[in-house]
Amino acid sequence: MASITNLLPAEVIVHRDGRTTHLPAKNLVTGDIVQISLGNKLPADVRFIEVSSDYRVDRSVLTGESEPIAGTVDSTDGNFLETKNIGLQGTLCVAGSATGESASFSQVE
């Protein structure tokens, strides 16, 4: 678990209770709306609700994929690790921006 903790950002931009705020990543809760931009590590598993046309995420730290993949708001695969509408905790945004709802594994199936 300590190795995953090192992959997480210290702070995130969250839309909660009608306000946009910076929070320590450890205070993120299921259902928070998270803003992701170039250079950000994803603080949690998120379901994308908005992505820029150039959004790309590097999942190599978790999946070994060598090329960044594009994100989308639509499910592209029944497999949680393969679908492109889910951002995985600890992965890196390498282009564009996205907004996602933080989720637990049981909520993203």
N, C-alpha and C positions, 0 to 999 in steps of 0.2 A: 504494500500500500504506500509506503514512503516513496517508492520510485514514481508512482503515479502523481503523488502530491507535488513532486518536483516539476512535473509537466504542466501544471496549472498556473494561470496568471495570478498575480497578487490582487489585482483589482479589476472589476468589470463595470461596464455601463449598463444599468438596468432601468427598465420602465416598470414601475410598481406603484400601485395606488394613484395613478394619474400623474405621477412625477417621474422625471428622469434624474437618476442619481448615480454616483460612483459608490460601489460597495466592495468590501473585501470579498473575493471569490468564495471564501468559505461560508459567507452569509447568504449565498444564493439558495433559493428554495424552488421546488417544483412549481411551475406556472409562471415564474418570472420571465419577462420579455427581455432578452439580451441583445445588445447591439454588438456586432462583430465587424471589424475592419482589418485592413491590411496589417499584418504583423501580429495580430491577436491570436493567442492560443484559446481554444474553446474551453470555457470553465466547467462545462457540463455537457451531457448529451442534450442536443436541442433538435426540435422539429422546425425546419425553416418555414417562416411565414412570408418572408420577402427576401429576394436575392437580386443583386445587380447582375446585369448580363455578363459581366466579366468575372464573377465570383469563382474562385478556385480554392480548394483546400488540399493540403498535403496530409494524407493519412498514413504515410509510410511508417511513422512511429508505432502504429498499431497493426496495420495490415501488411506492410512490406511493399505496397504499391509504389512503383518508382515515379509515376507521373501524377501531378496534382489533378484532381477531378473537379468538374463543374458541379455546382449545387443547383437544386431546383426546389420548388415548393410542391411538386407532384411526386408521388411515390414512383420509383422506377424498378423496384424489385421487391419481392416478398421477404427476402433475406435482409434483416436489420443491418448487417455489415456491408451489404452491397448497394442498398438504395441510396439515391443521391439527395433525398429530401431530409436526411438525418445528418447532423454534424456530431461527430464523436468527441467526447471529452479528451482534451490533451492534444488534439490535432491543430494544425496551424493554418490560418488564413494567409494565402500567398498572393491573392489578387482580389480586388473588388471589395464588396461589403455585403452583409446579410443581417437579417433580424430573425431570431429564433426564440421559441418558447422552451424553457428548460423543462426536461421531462425525466421520468424514471424509466427504466427498461420496460416495465409493465405497461407504460402509457404509449410507447411508440410502436407497438406491434400492430 
